[in-house]
Amino acid sequence: MGIAATERHGGSRIREITTQARIAGTGRWLLTGEKCWVSRLTEATGFVAFFRDPDGQISAAIIDARGAGLEREVTEPSGLGGWSWGTLRLHDVPVEVDKQLLGAPGEGLAIFHRHFTAFRPLVTATALGTAASVHQHVLSALATRRQAGILARIRDNALITLGRTHAEILAELTAVLTAGRLAANNHPLADLIARSGKAAGADTANRVVAHLAPLIGAAGYQRAHPVAKARADLAGLLYADGIHDSLYRSAGQALLQRVPMDATVPALVNLRAA
Ligand SMILES: Cc1cc2nc3c(=O)[nH]c(=O)nc-3n(C[C@H](O)[C@H](O)[C@H](O)COP(=O)(O)OP(=O)(O)OC[C@H]3O[C@@H](n4cnc5c(N)ncnc54)[C@H](O)[C@@H]3O)c2cc1C
């Protein structure tokens, strides 16, 4: 399956999507609009498309990837190769409301959030797994150079980076396991933890790899080198499945809403009024 959610105005503003369904007979809608940055553009057998239904609410439907009215434009990414990516244009794509609508009309946003609450911990684990493999690569490169006598000893800056990044990866991995467990149990905090956890996990993976990569020298700068590939792939995960600053921002908003009234605040408000 592919997910067709993001539009040109910005994926961080899902509530403003413009892809529109119009009524075309009883129980039948036609979808028109443009989705961008869609992964698995040519491999997917179906897409979950998010759109504005005839009542103006956000709904979600499964559309057949081989069906009529789909136009694709493949874009080359700078990392994350292995599947196709790009623009999906919908030209009067038919939707049988009874068969293809996910949930009830107007449940699109709830479906979007449910999907990403479960999916974001997987994305985060993938980012951390990539960082862990770079850690392993750097560790064995340094060990090999020392055993071969190329390095008389491993300098402190390398040892400190190895120790610190190992702890950072493990800390985020523990958080991601918790996020996955909360999502599996439909815990009320699952969405919040999955959002901030994805942003923090992707940030950590990027930072850790940026600090580790120089330790193996120029070799890691070759295009085909696994560390160079890891860096390009991890940069993509700052955007894919939730842009990181928007995730932190919405997590901050959710945290603010959960804070109970502080007894000292009314006193401060009165003080200001006086
Ligand atoms: C590798 C990859 C795979 C992807 N796969 C899919 C997919 O399968 N399906 C899909 O639907 N999408 C996919 N996406 C899209 C992804 O979900 C979006 O990139 C993400 O939601 C961010 O969207 P955007 O680039 O449109 O950013 P925007 O929403 O435009 O945000 C860009 C920046 O602008 C900032 N910004 C927004 N509003 C304001 C404002 N008012 N003032 C100041 N700054 C603002 C944001 O905070 C952010 O920093 C993929 C992206 C990538 C990179």
The ligand as a Gaussian input file, in Angstrom:
#p B3LYP/6-31G(d) Opt

LIG

0 1
 C       11.485000      10.093000       1.791000
 C       10.097000      10.636000       1.948000
 C        9.018000       9.783000       1.814000
 C        7.716000      10.288000       1.930000
 N        6.643000       9.447000       1.728000
 C        5.391000       9.954000       1.741000
 C        4.268000       9.118000       1.435000
 O        4.388000       7.918000       1.198000
 N        3.033000       9.683000       1.415000
 C        2.827000      10.999000       1.690000
 O        1.684000      11.436000       1.667000
 N        3.880000      11.815000       2.000000
 C        5.144000      11.325000       2.020000
 N        6.210000      12.140000       2.305000
 C        5.947000      13.519000       2.637000
 C        6.230000      13.794000       4.085000
 O        5.265000      13.232000       4.913000
 C        6.302000      15.308000       4.146000
 O        7.557000      15.625000       3.605000
 C        6.232000      15.888000       5.485000
 O        4.908000      15.779000       5.948000
 C        6.642000      17.351000       5.397000
 O        5.939000      17.945000       4.377000
 P        6.505000      19.127000       3.492000
 O        7.834000      18.875000       2.945000
 O        5.435000      19.356000       2.556000
 O        6.747000      20.235000       4.595000
 P        5.867000      21.471000       5.030000
 O        4.620000      21.054000       5.699000
 O        5.779000      22.451000       3.912000
 O        6.879000      22.023000       6.089000
 C        8.182000      22.492000       5.699000
 C        8.713000      23.387000       6.786000
 O        7.910000      24.558000       6.838000
 C        7.536000      24.781000       8.162000
 N        6.311000      25.559000       8.220000
 C        5.039000      25.134000       7.982000
 N        4.171000      26.159000       8.194000
 C        4.929000      27.233000       8.543000
 C        4.625000      28.564000       8.900000
 N        3.370000      29.017000       8.915000
 N        5.657000      29.380000       9.200000
 C        6.940000      28.939000       9.191000
 N        7.280000      27.693000       8.867000
 C        6.286000      26.856000       8.555000
 C        7.417000      23.418000       8.775000
 O        7.452000      23.483000      10.190000
 C        8.641000      22.764000       8.172000
 O        9.799000      23.058000       8.889000
 C        7.516000      11.663000       2.204000
 C        8.625000      12.519000       2.349000
 C        9.909000      12.009000       2.232000
 C       11.054000      12.964000       2.410000

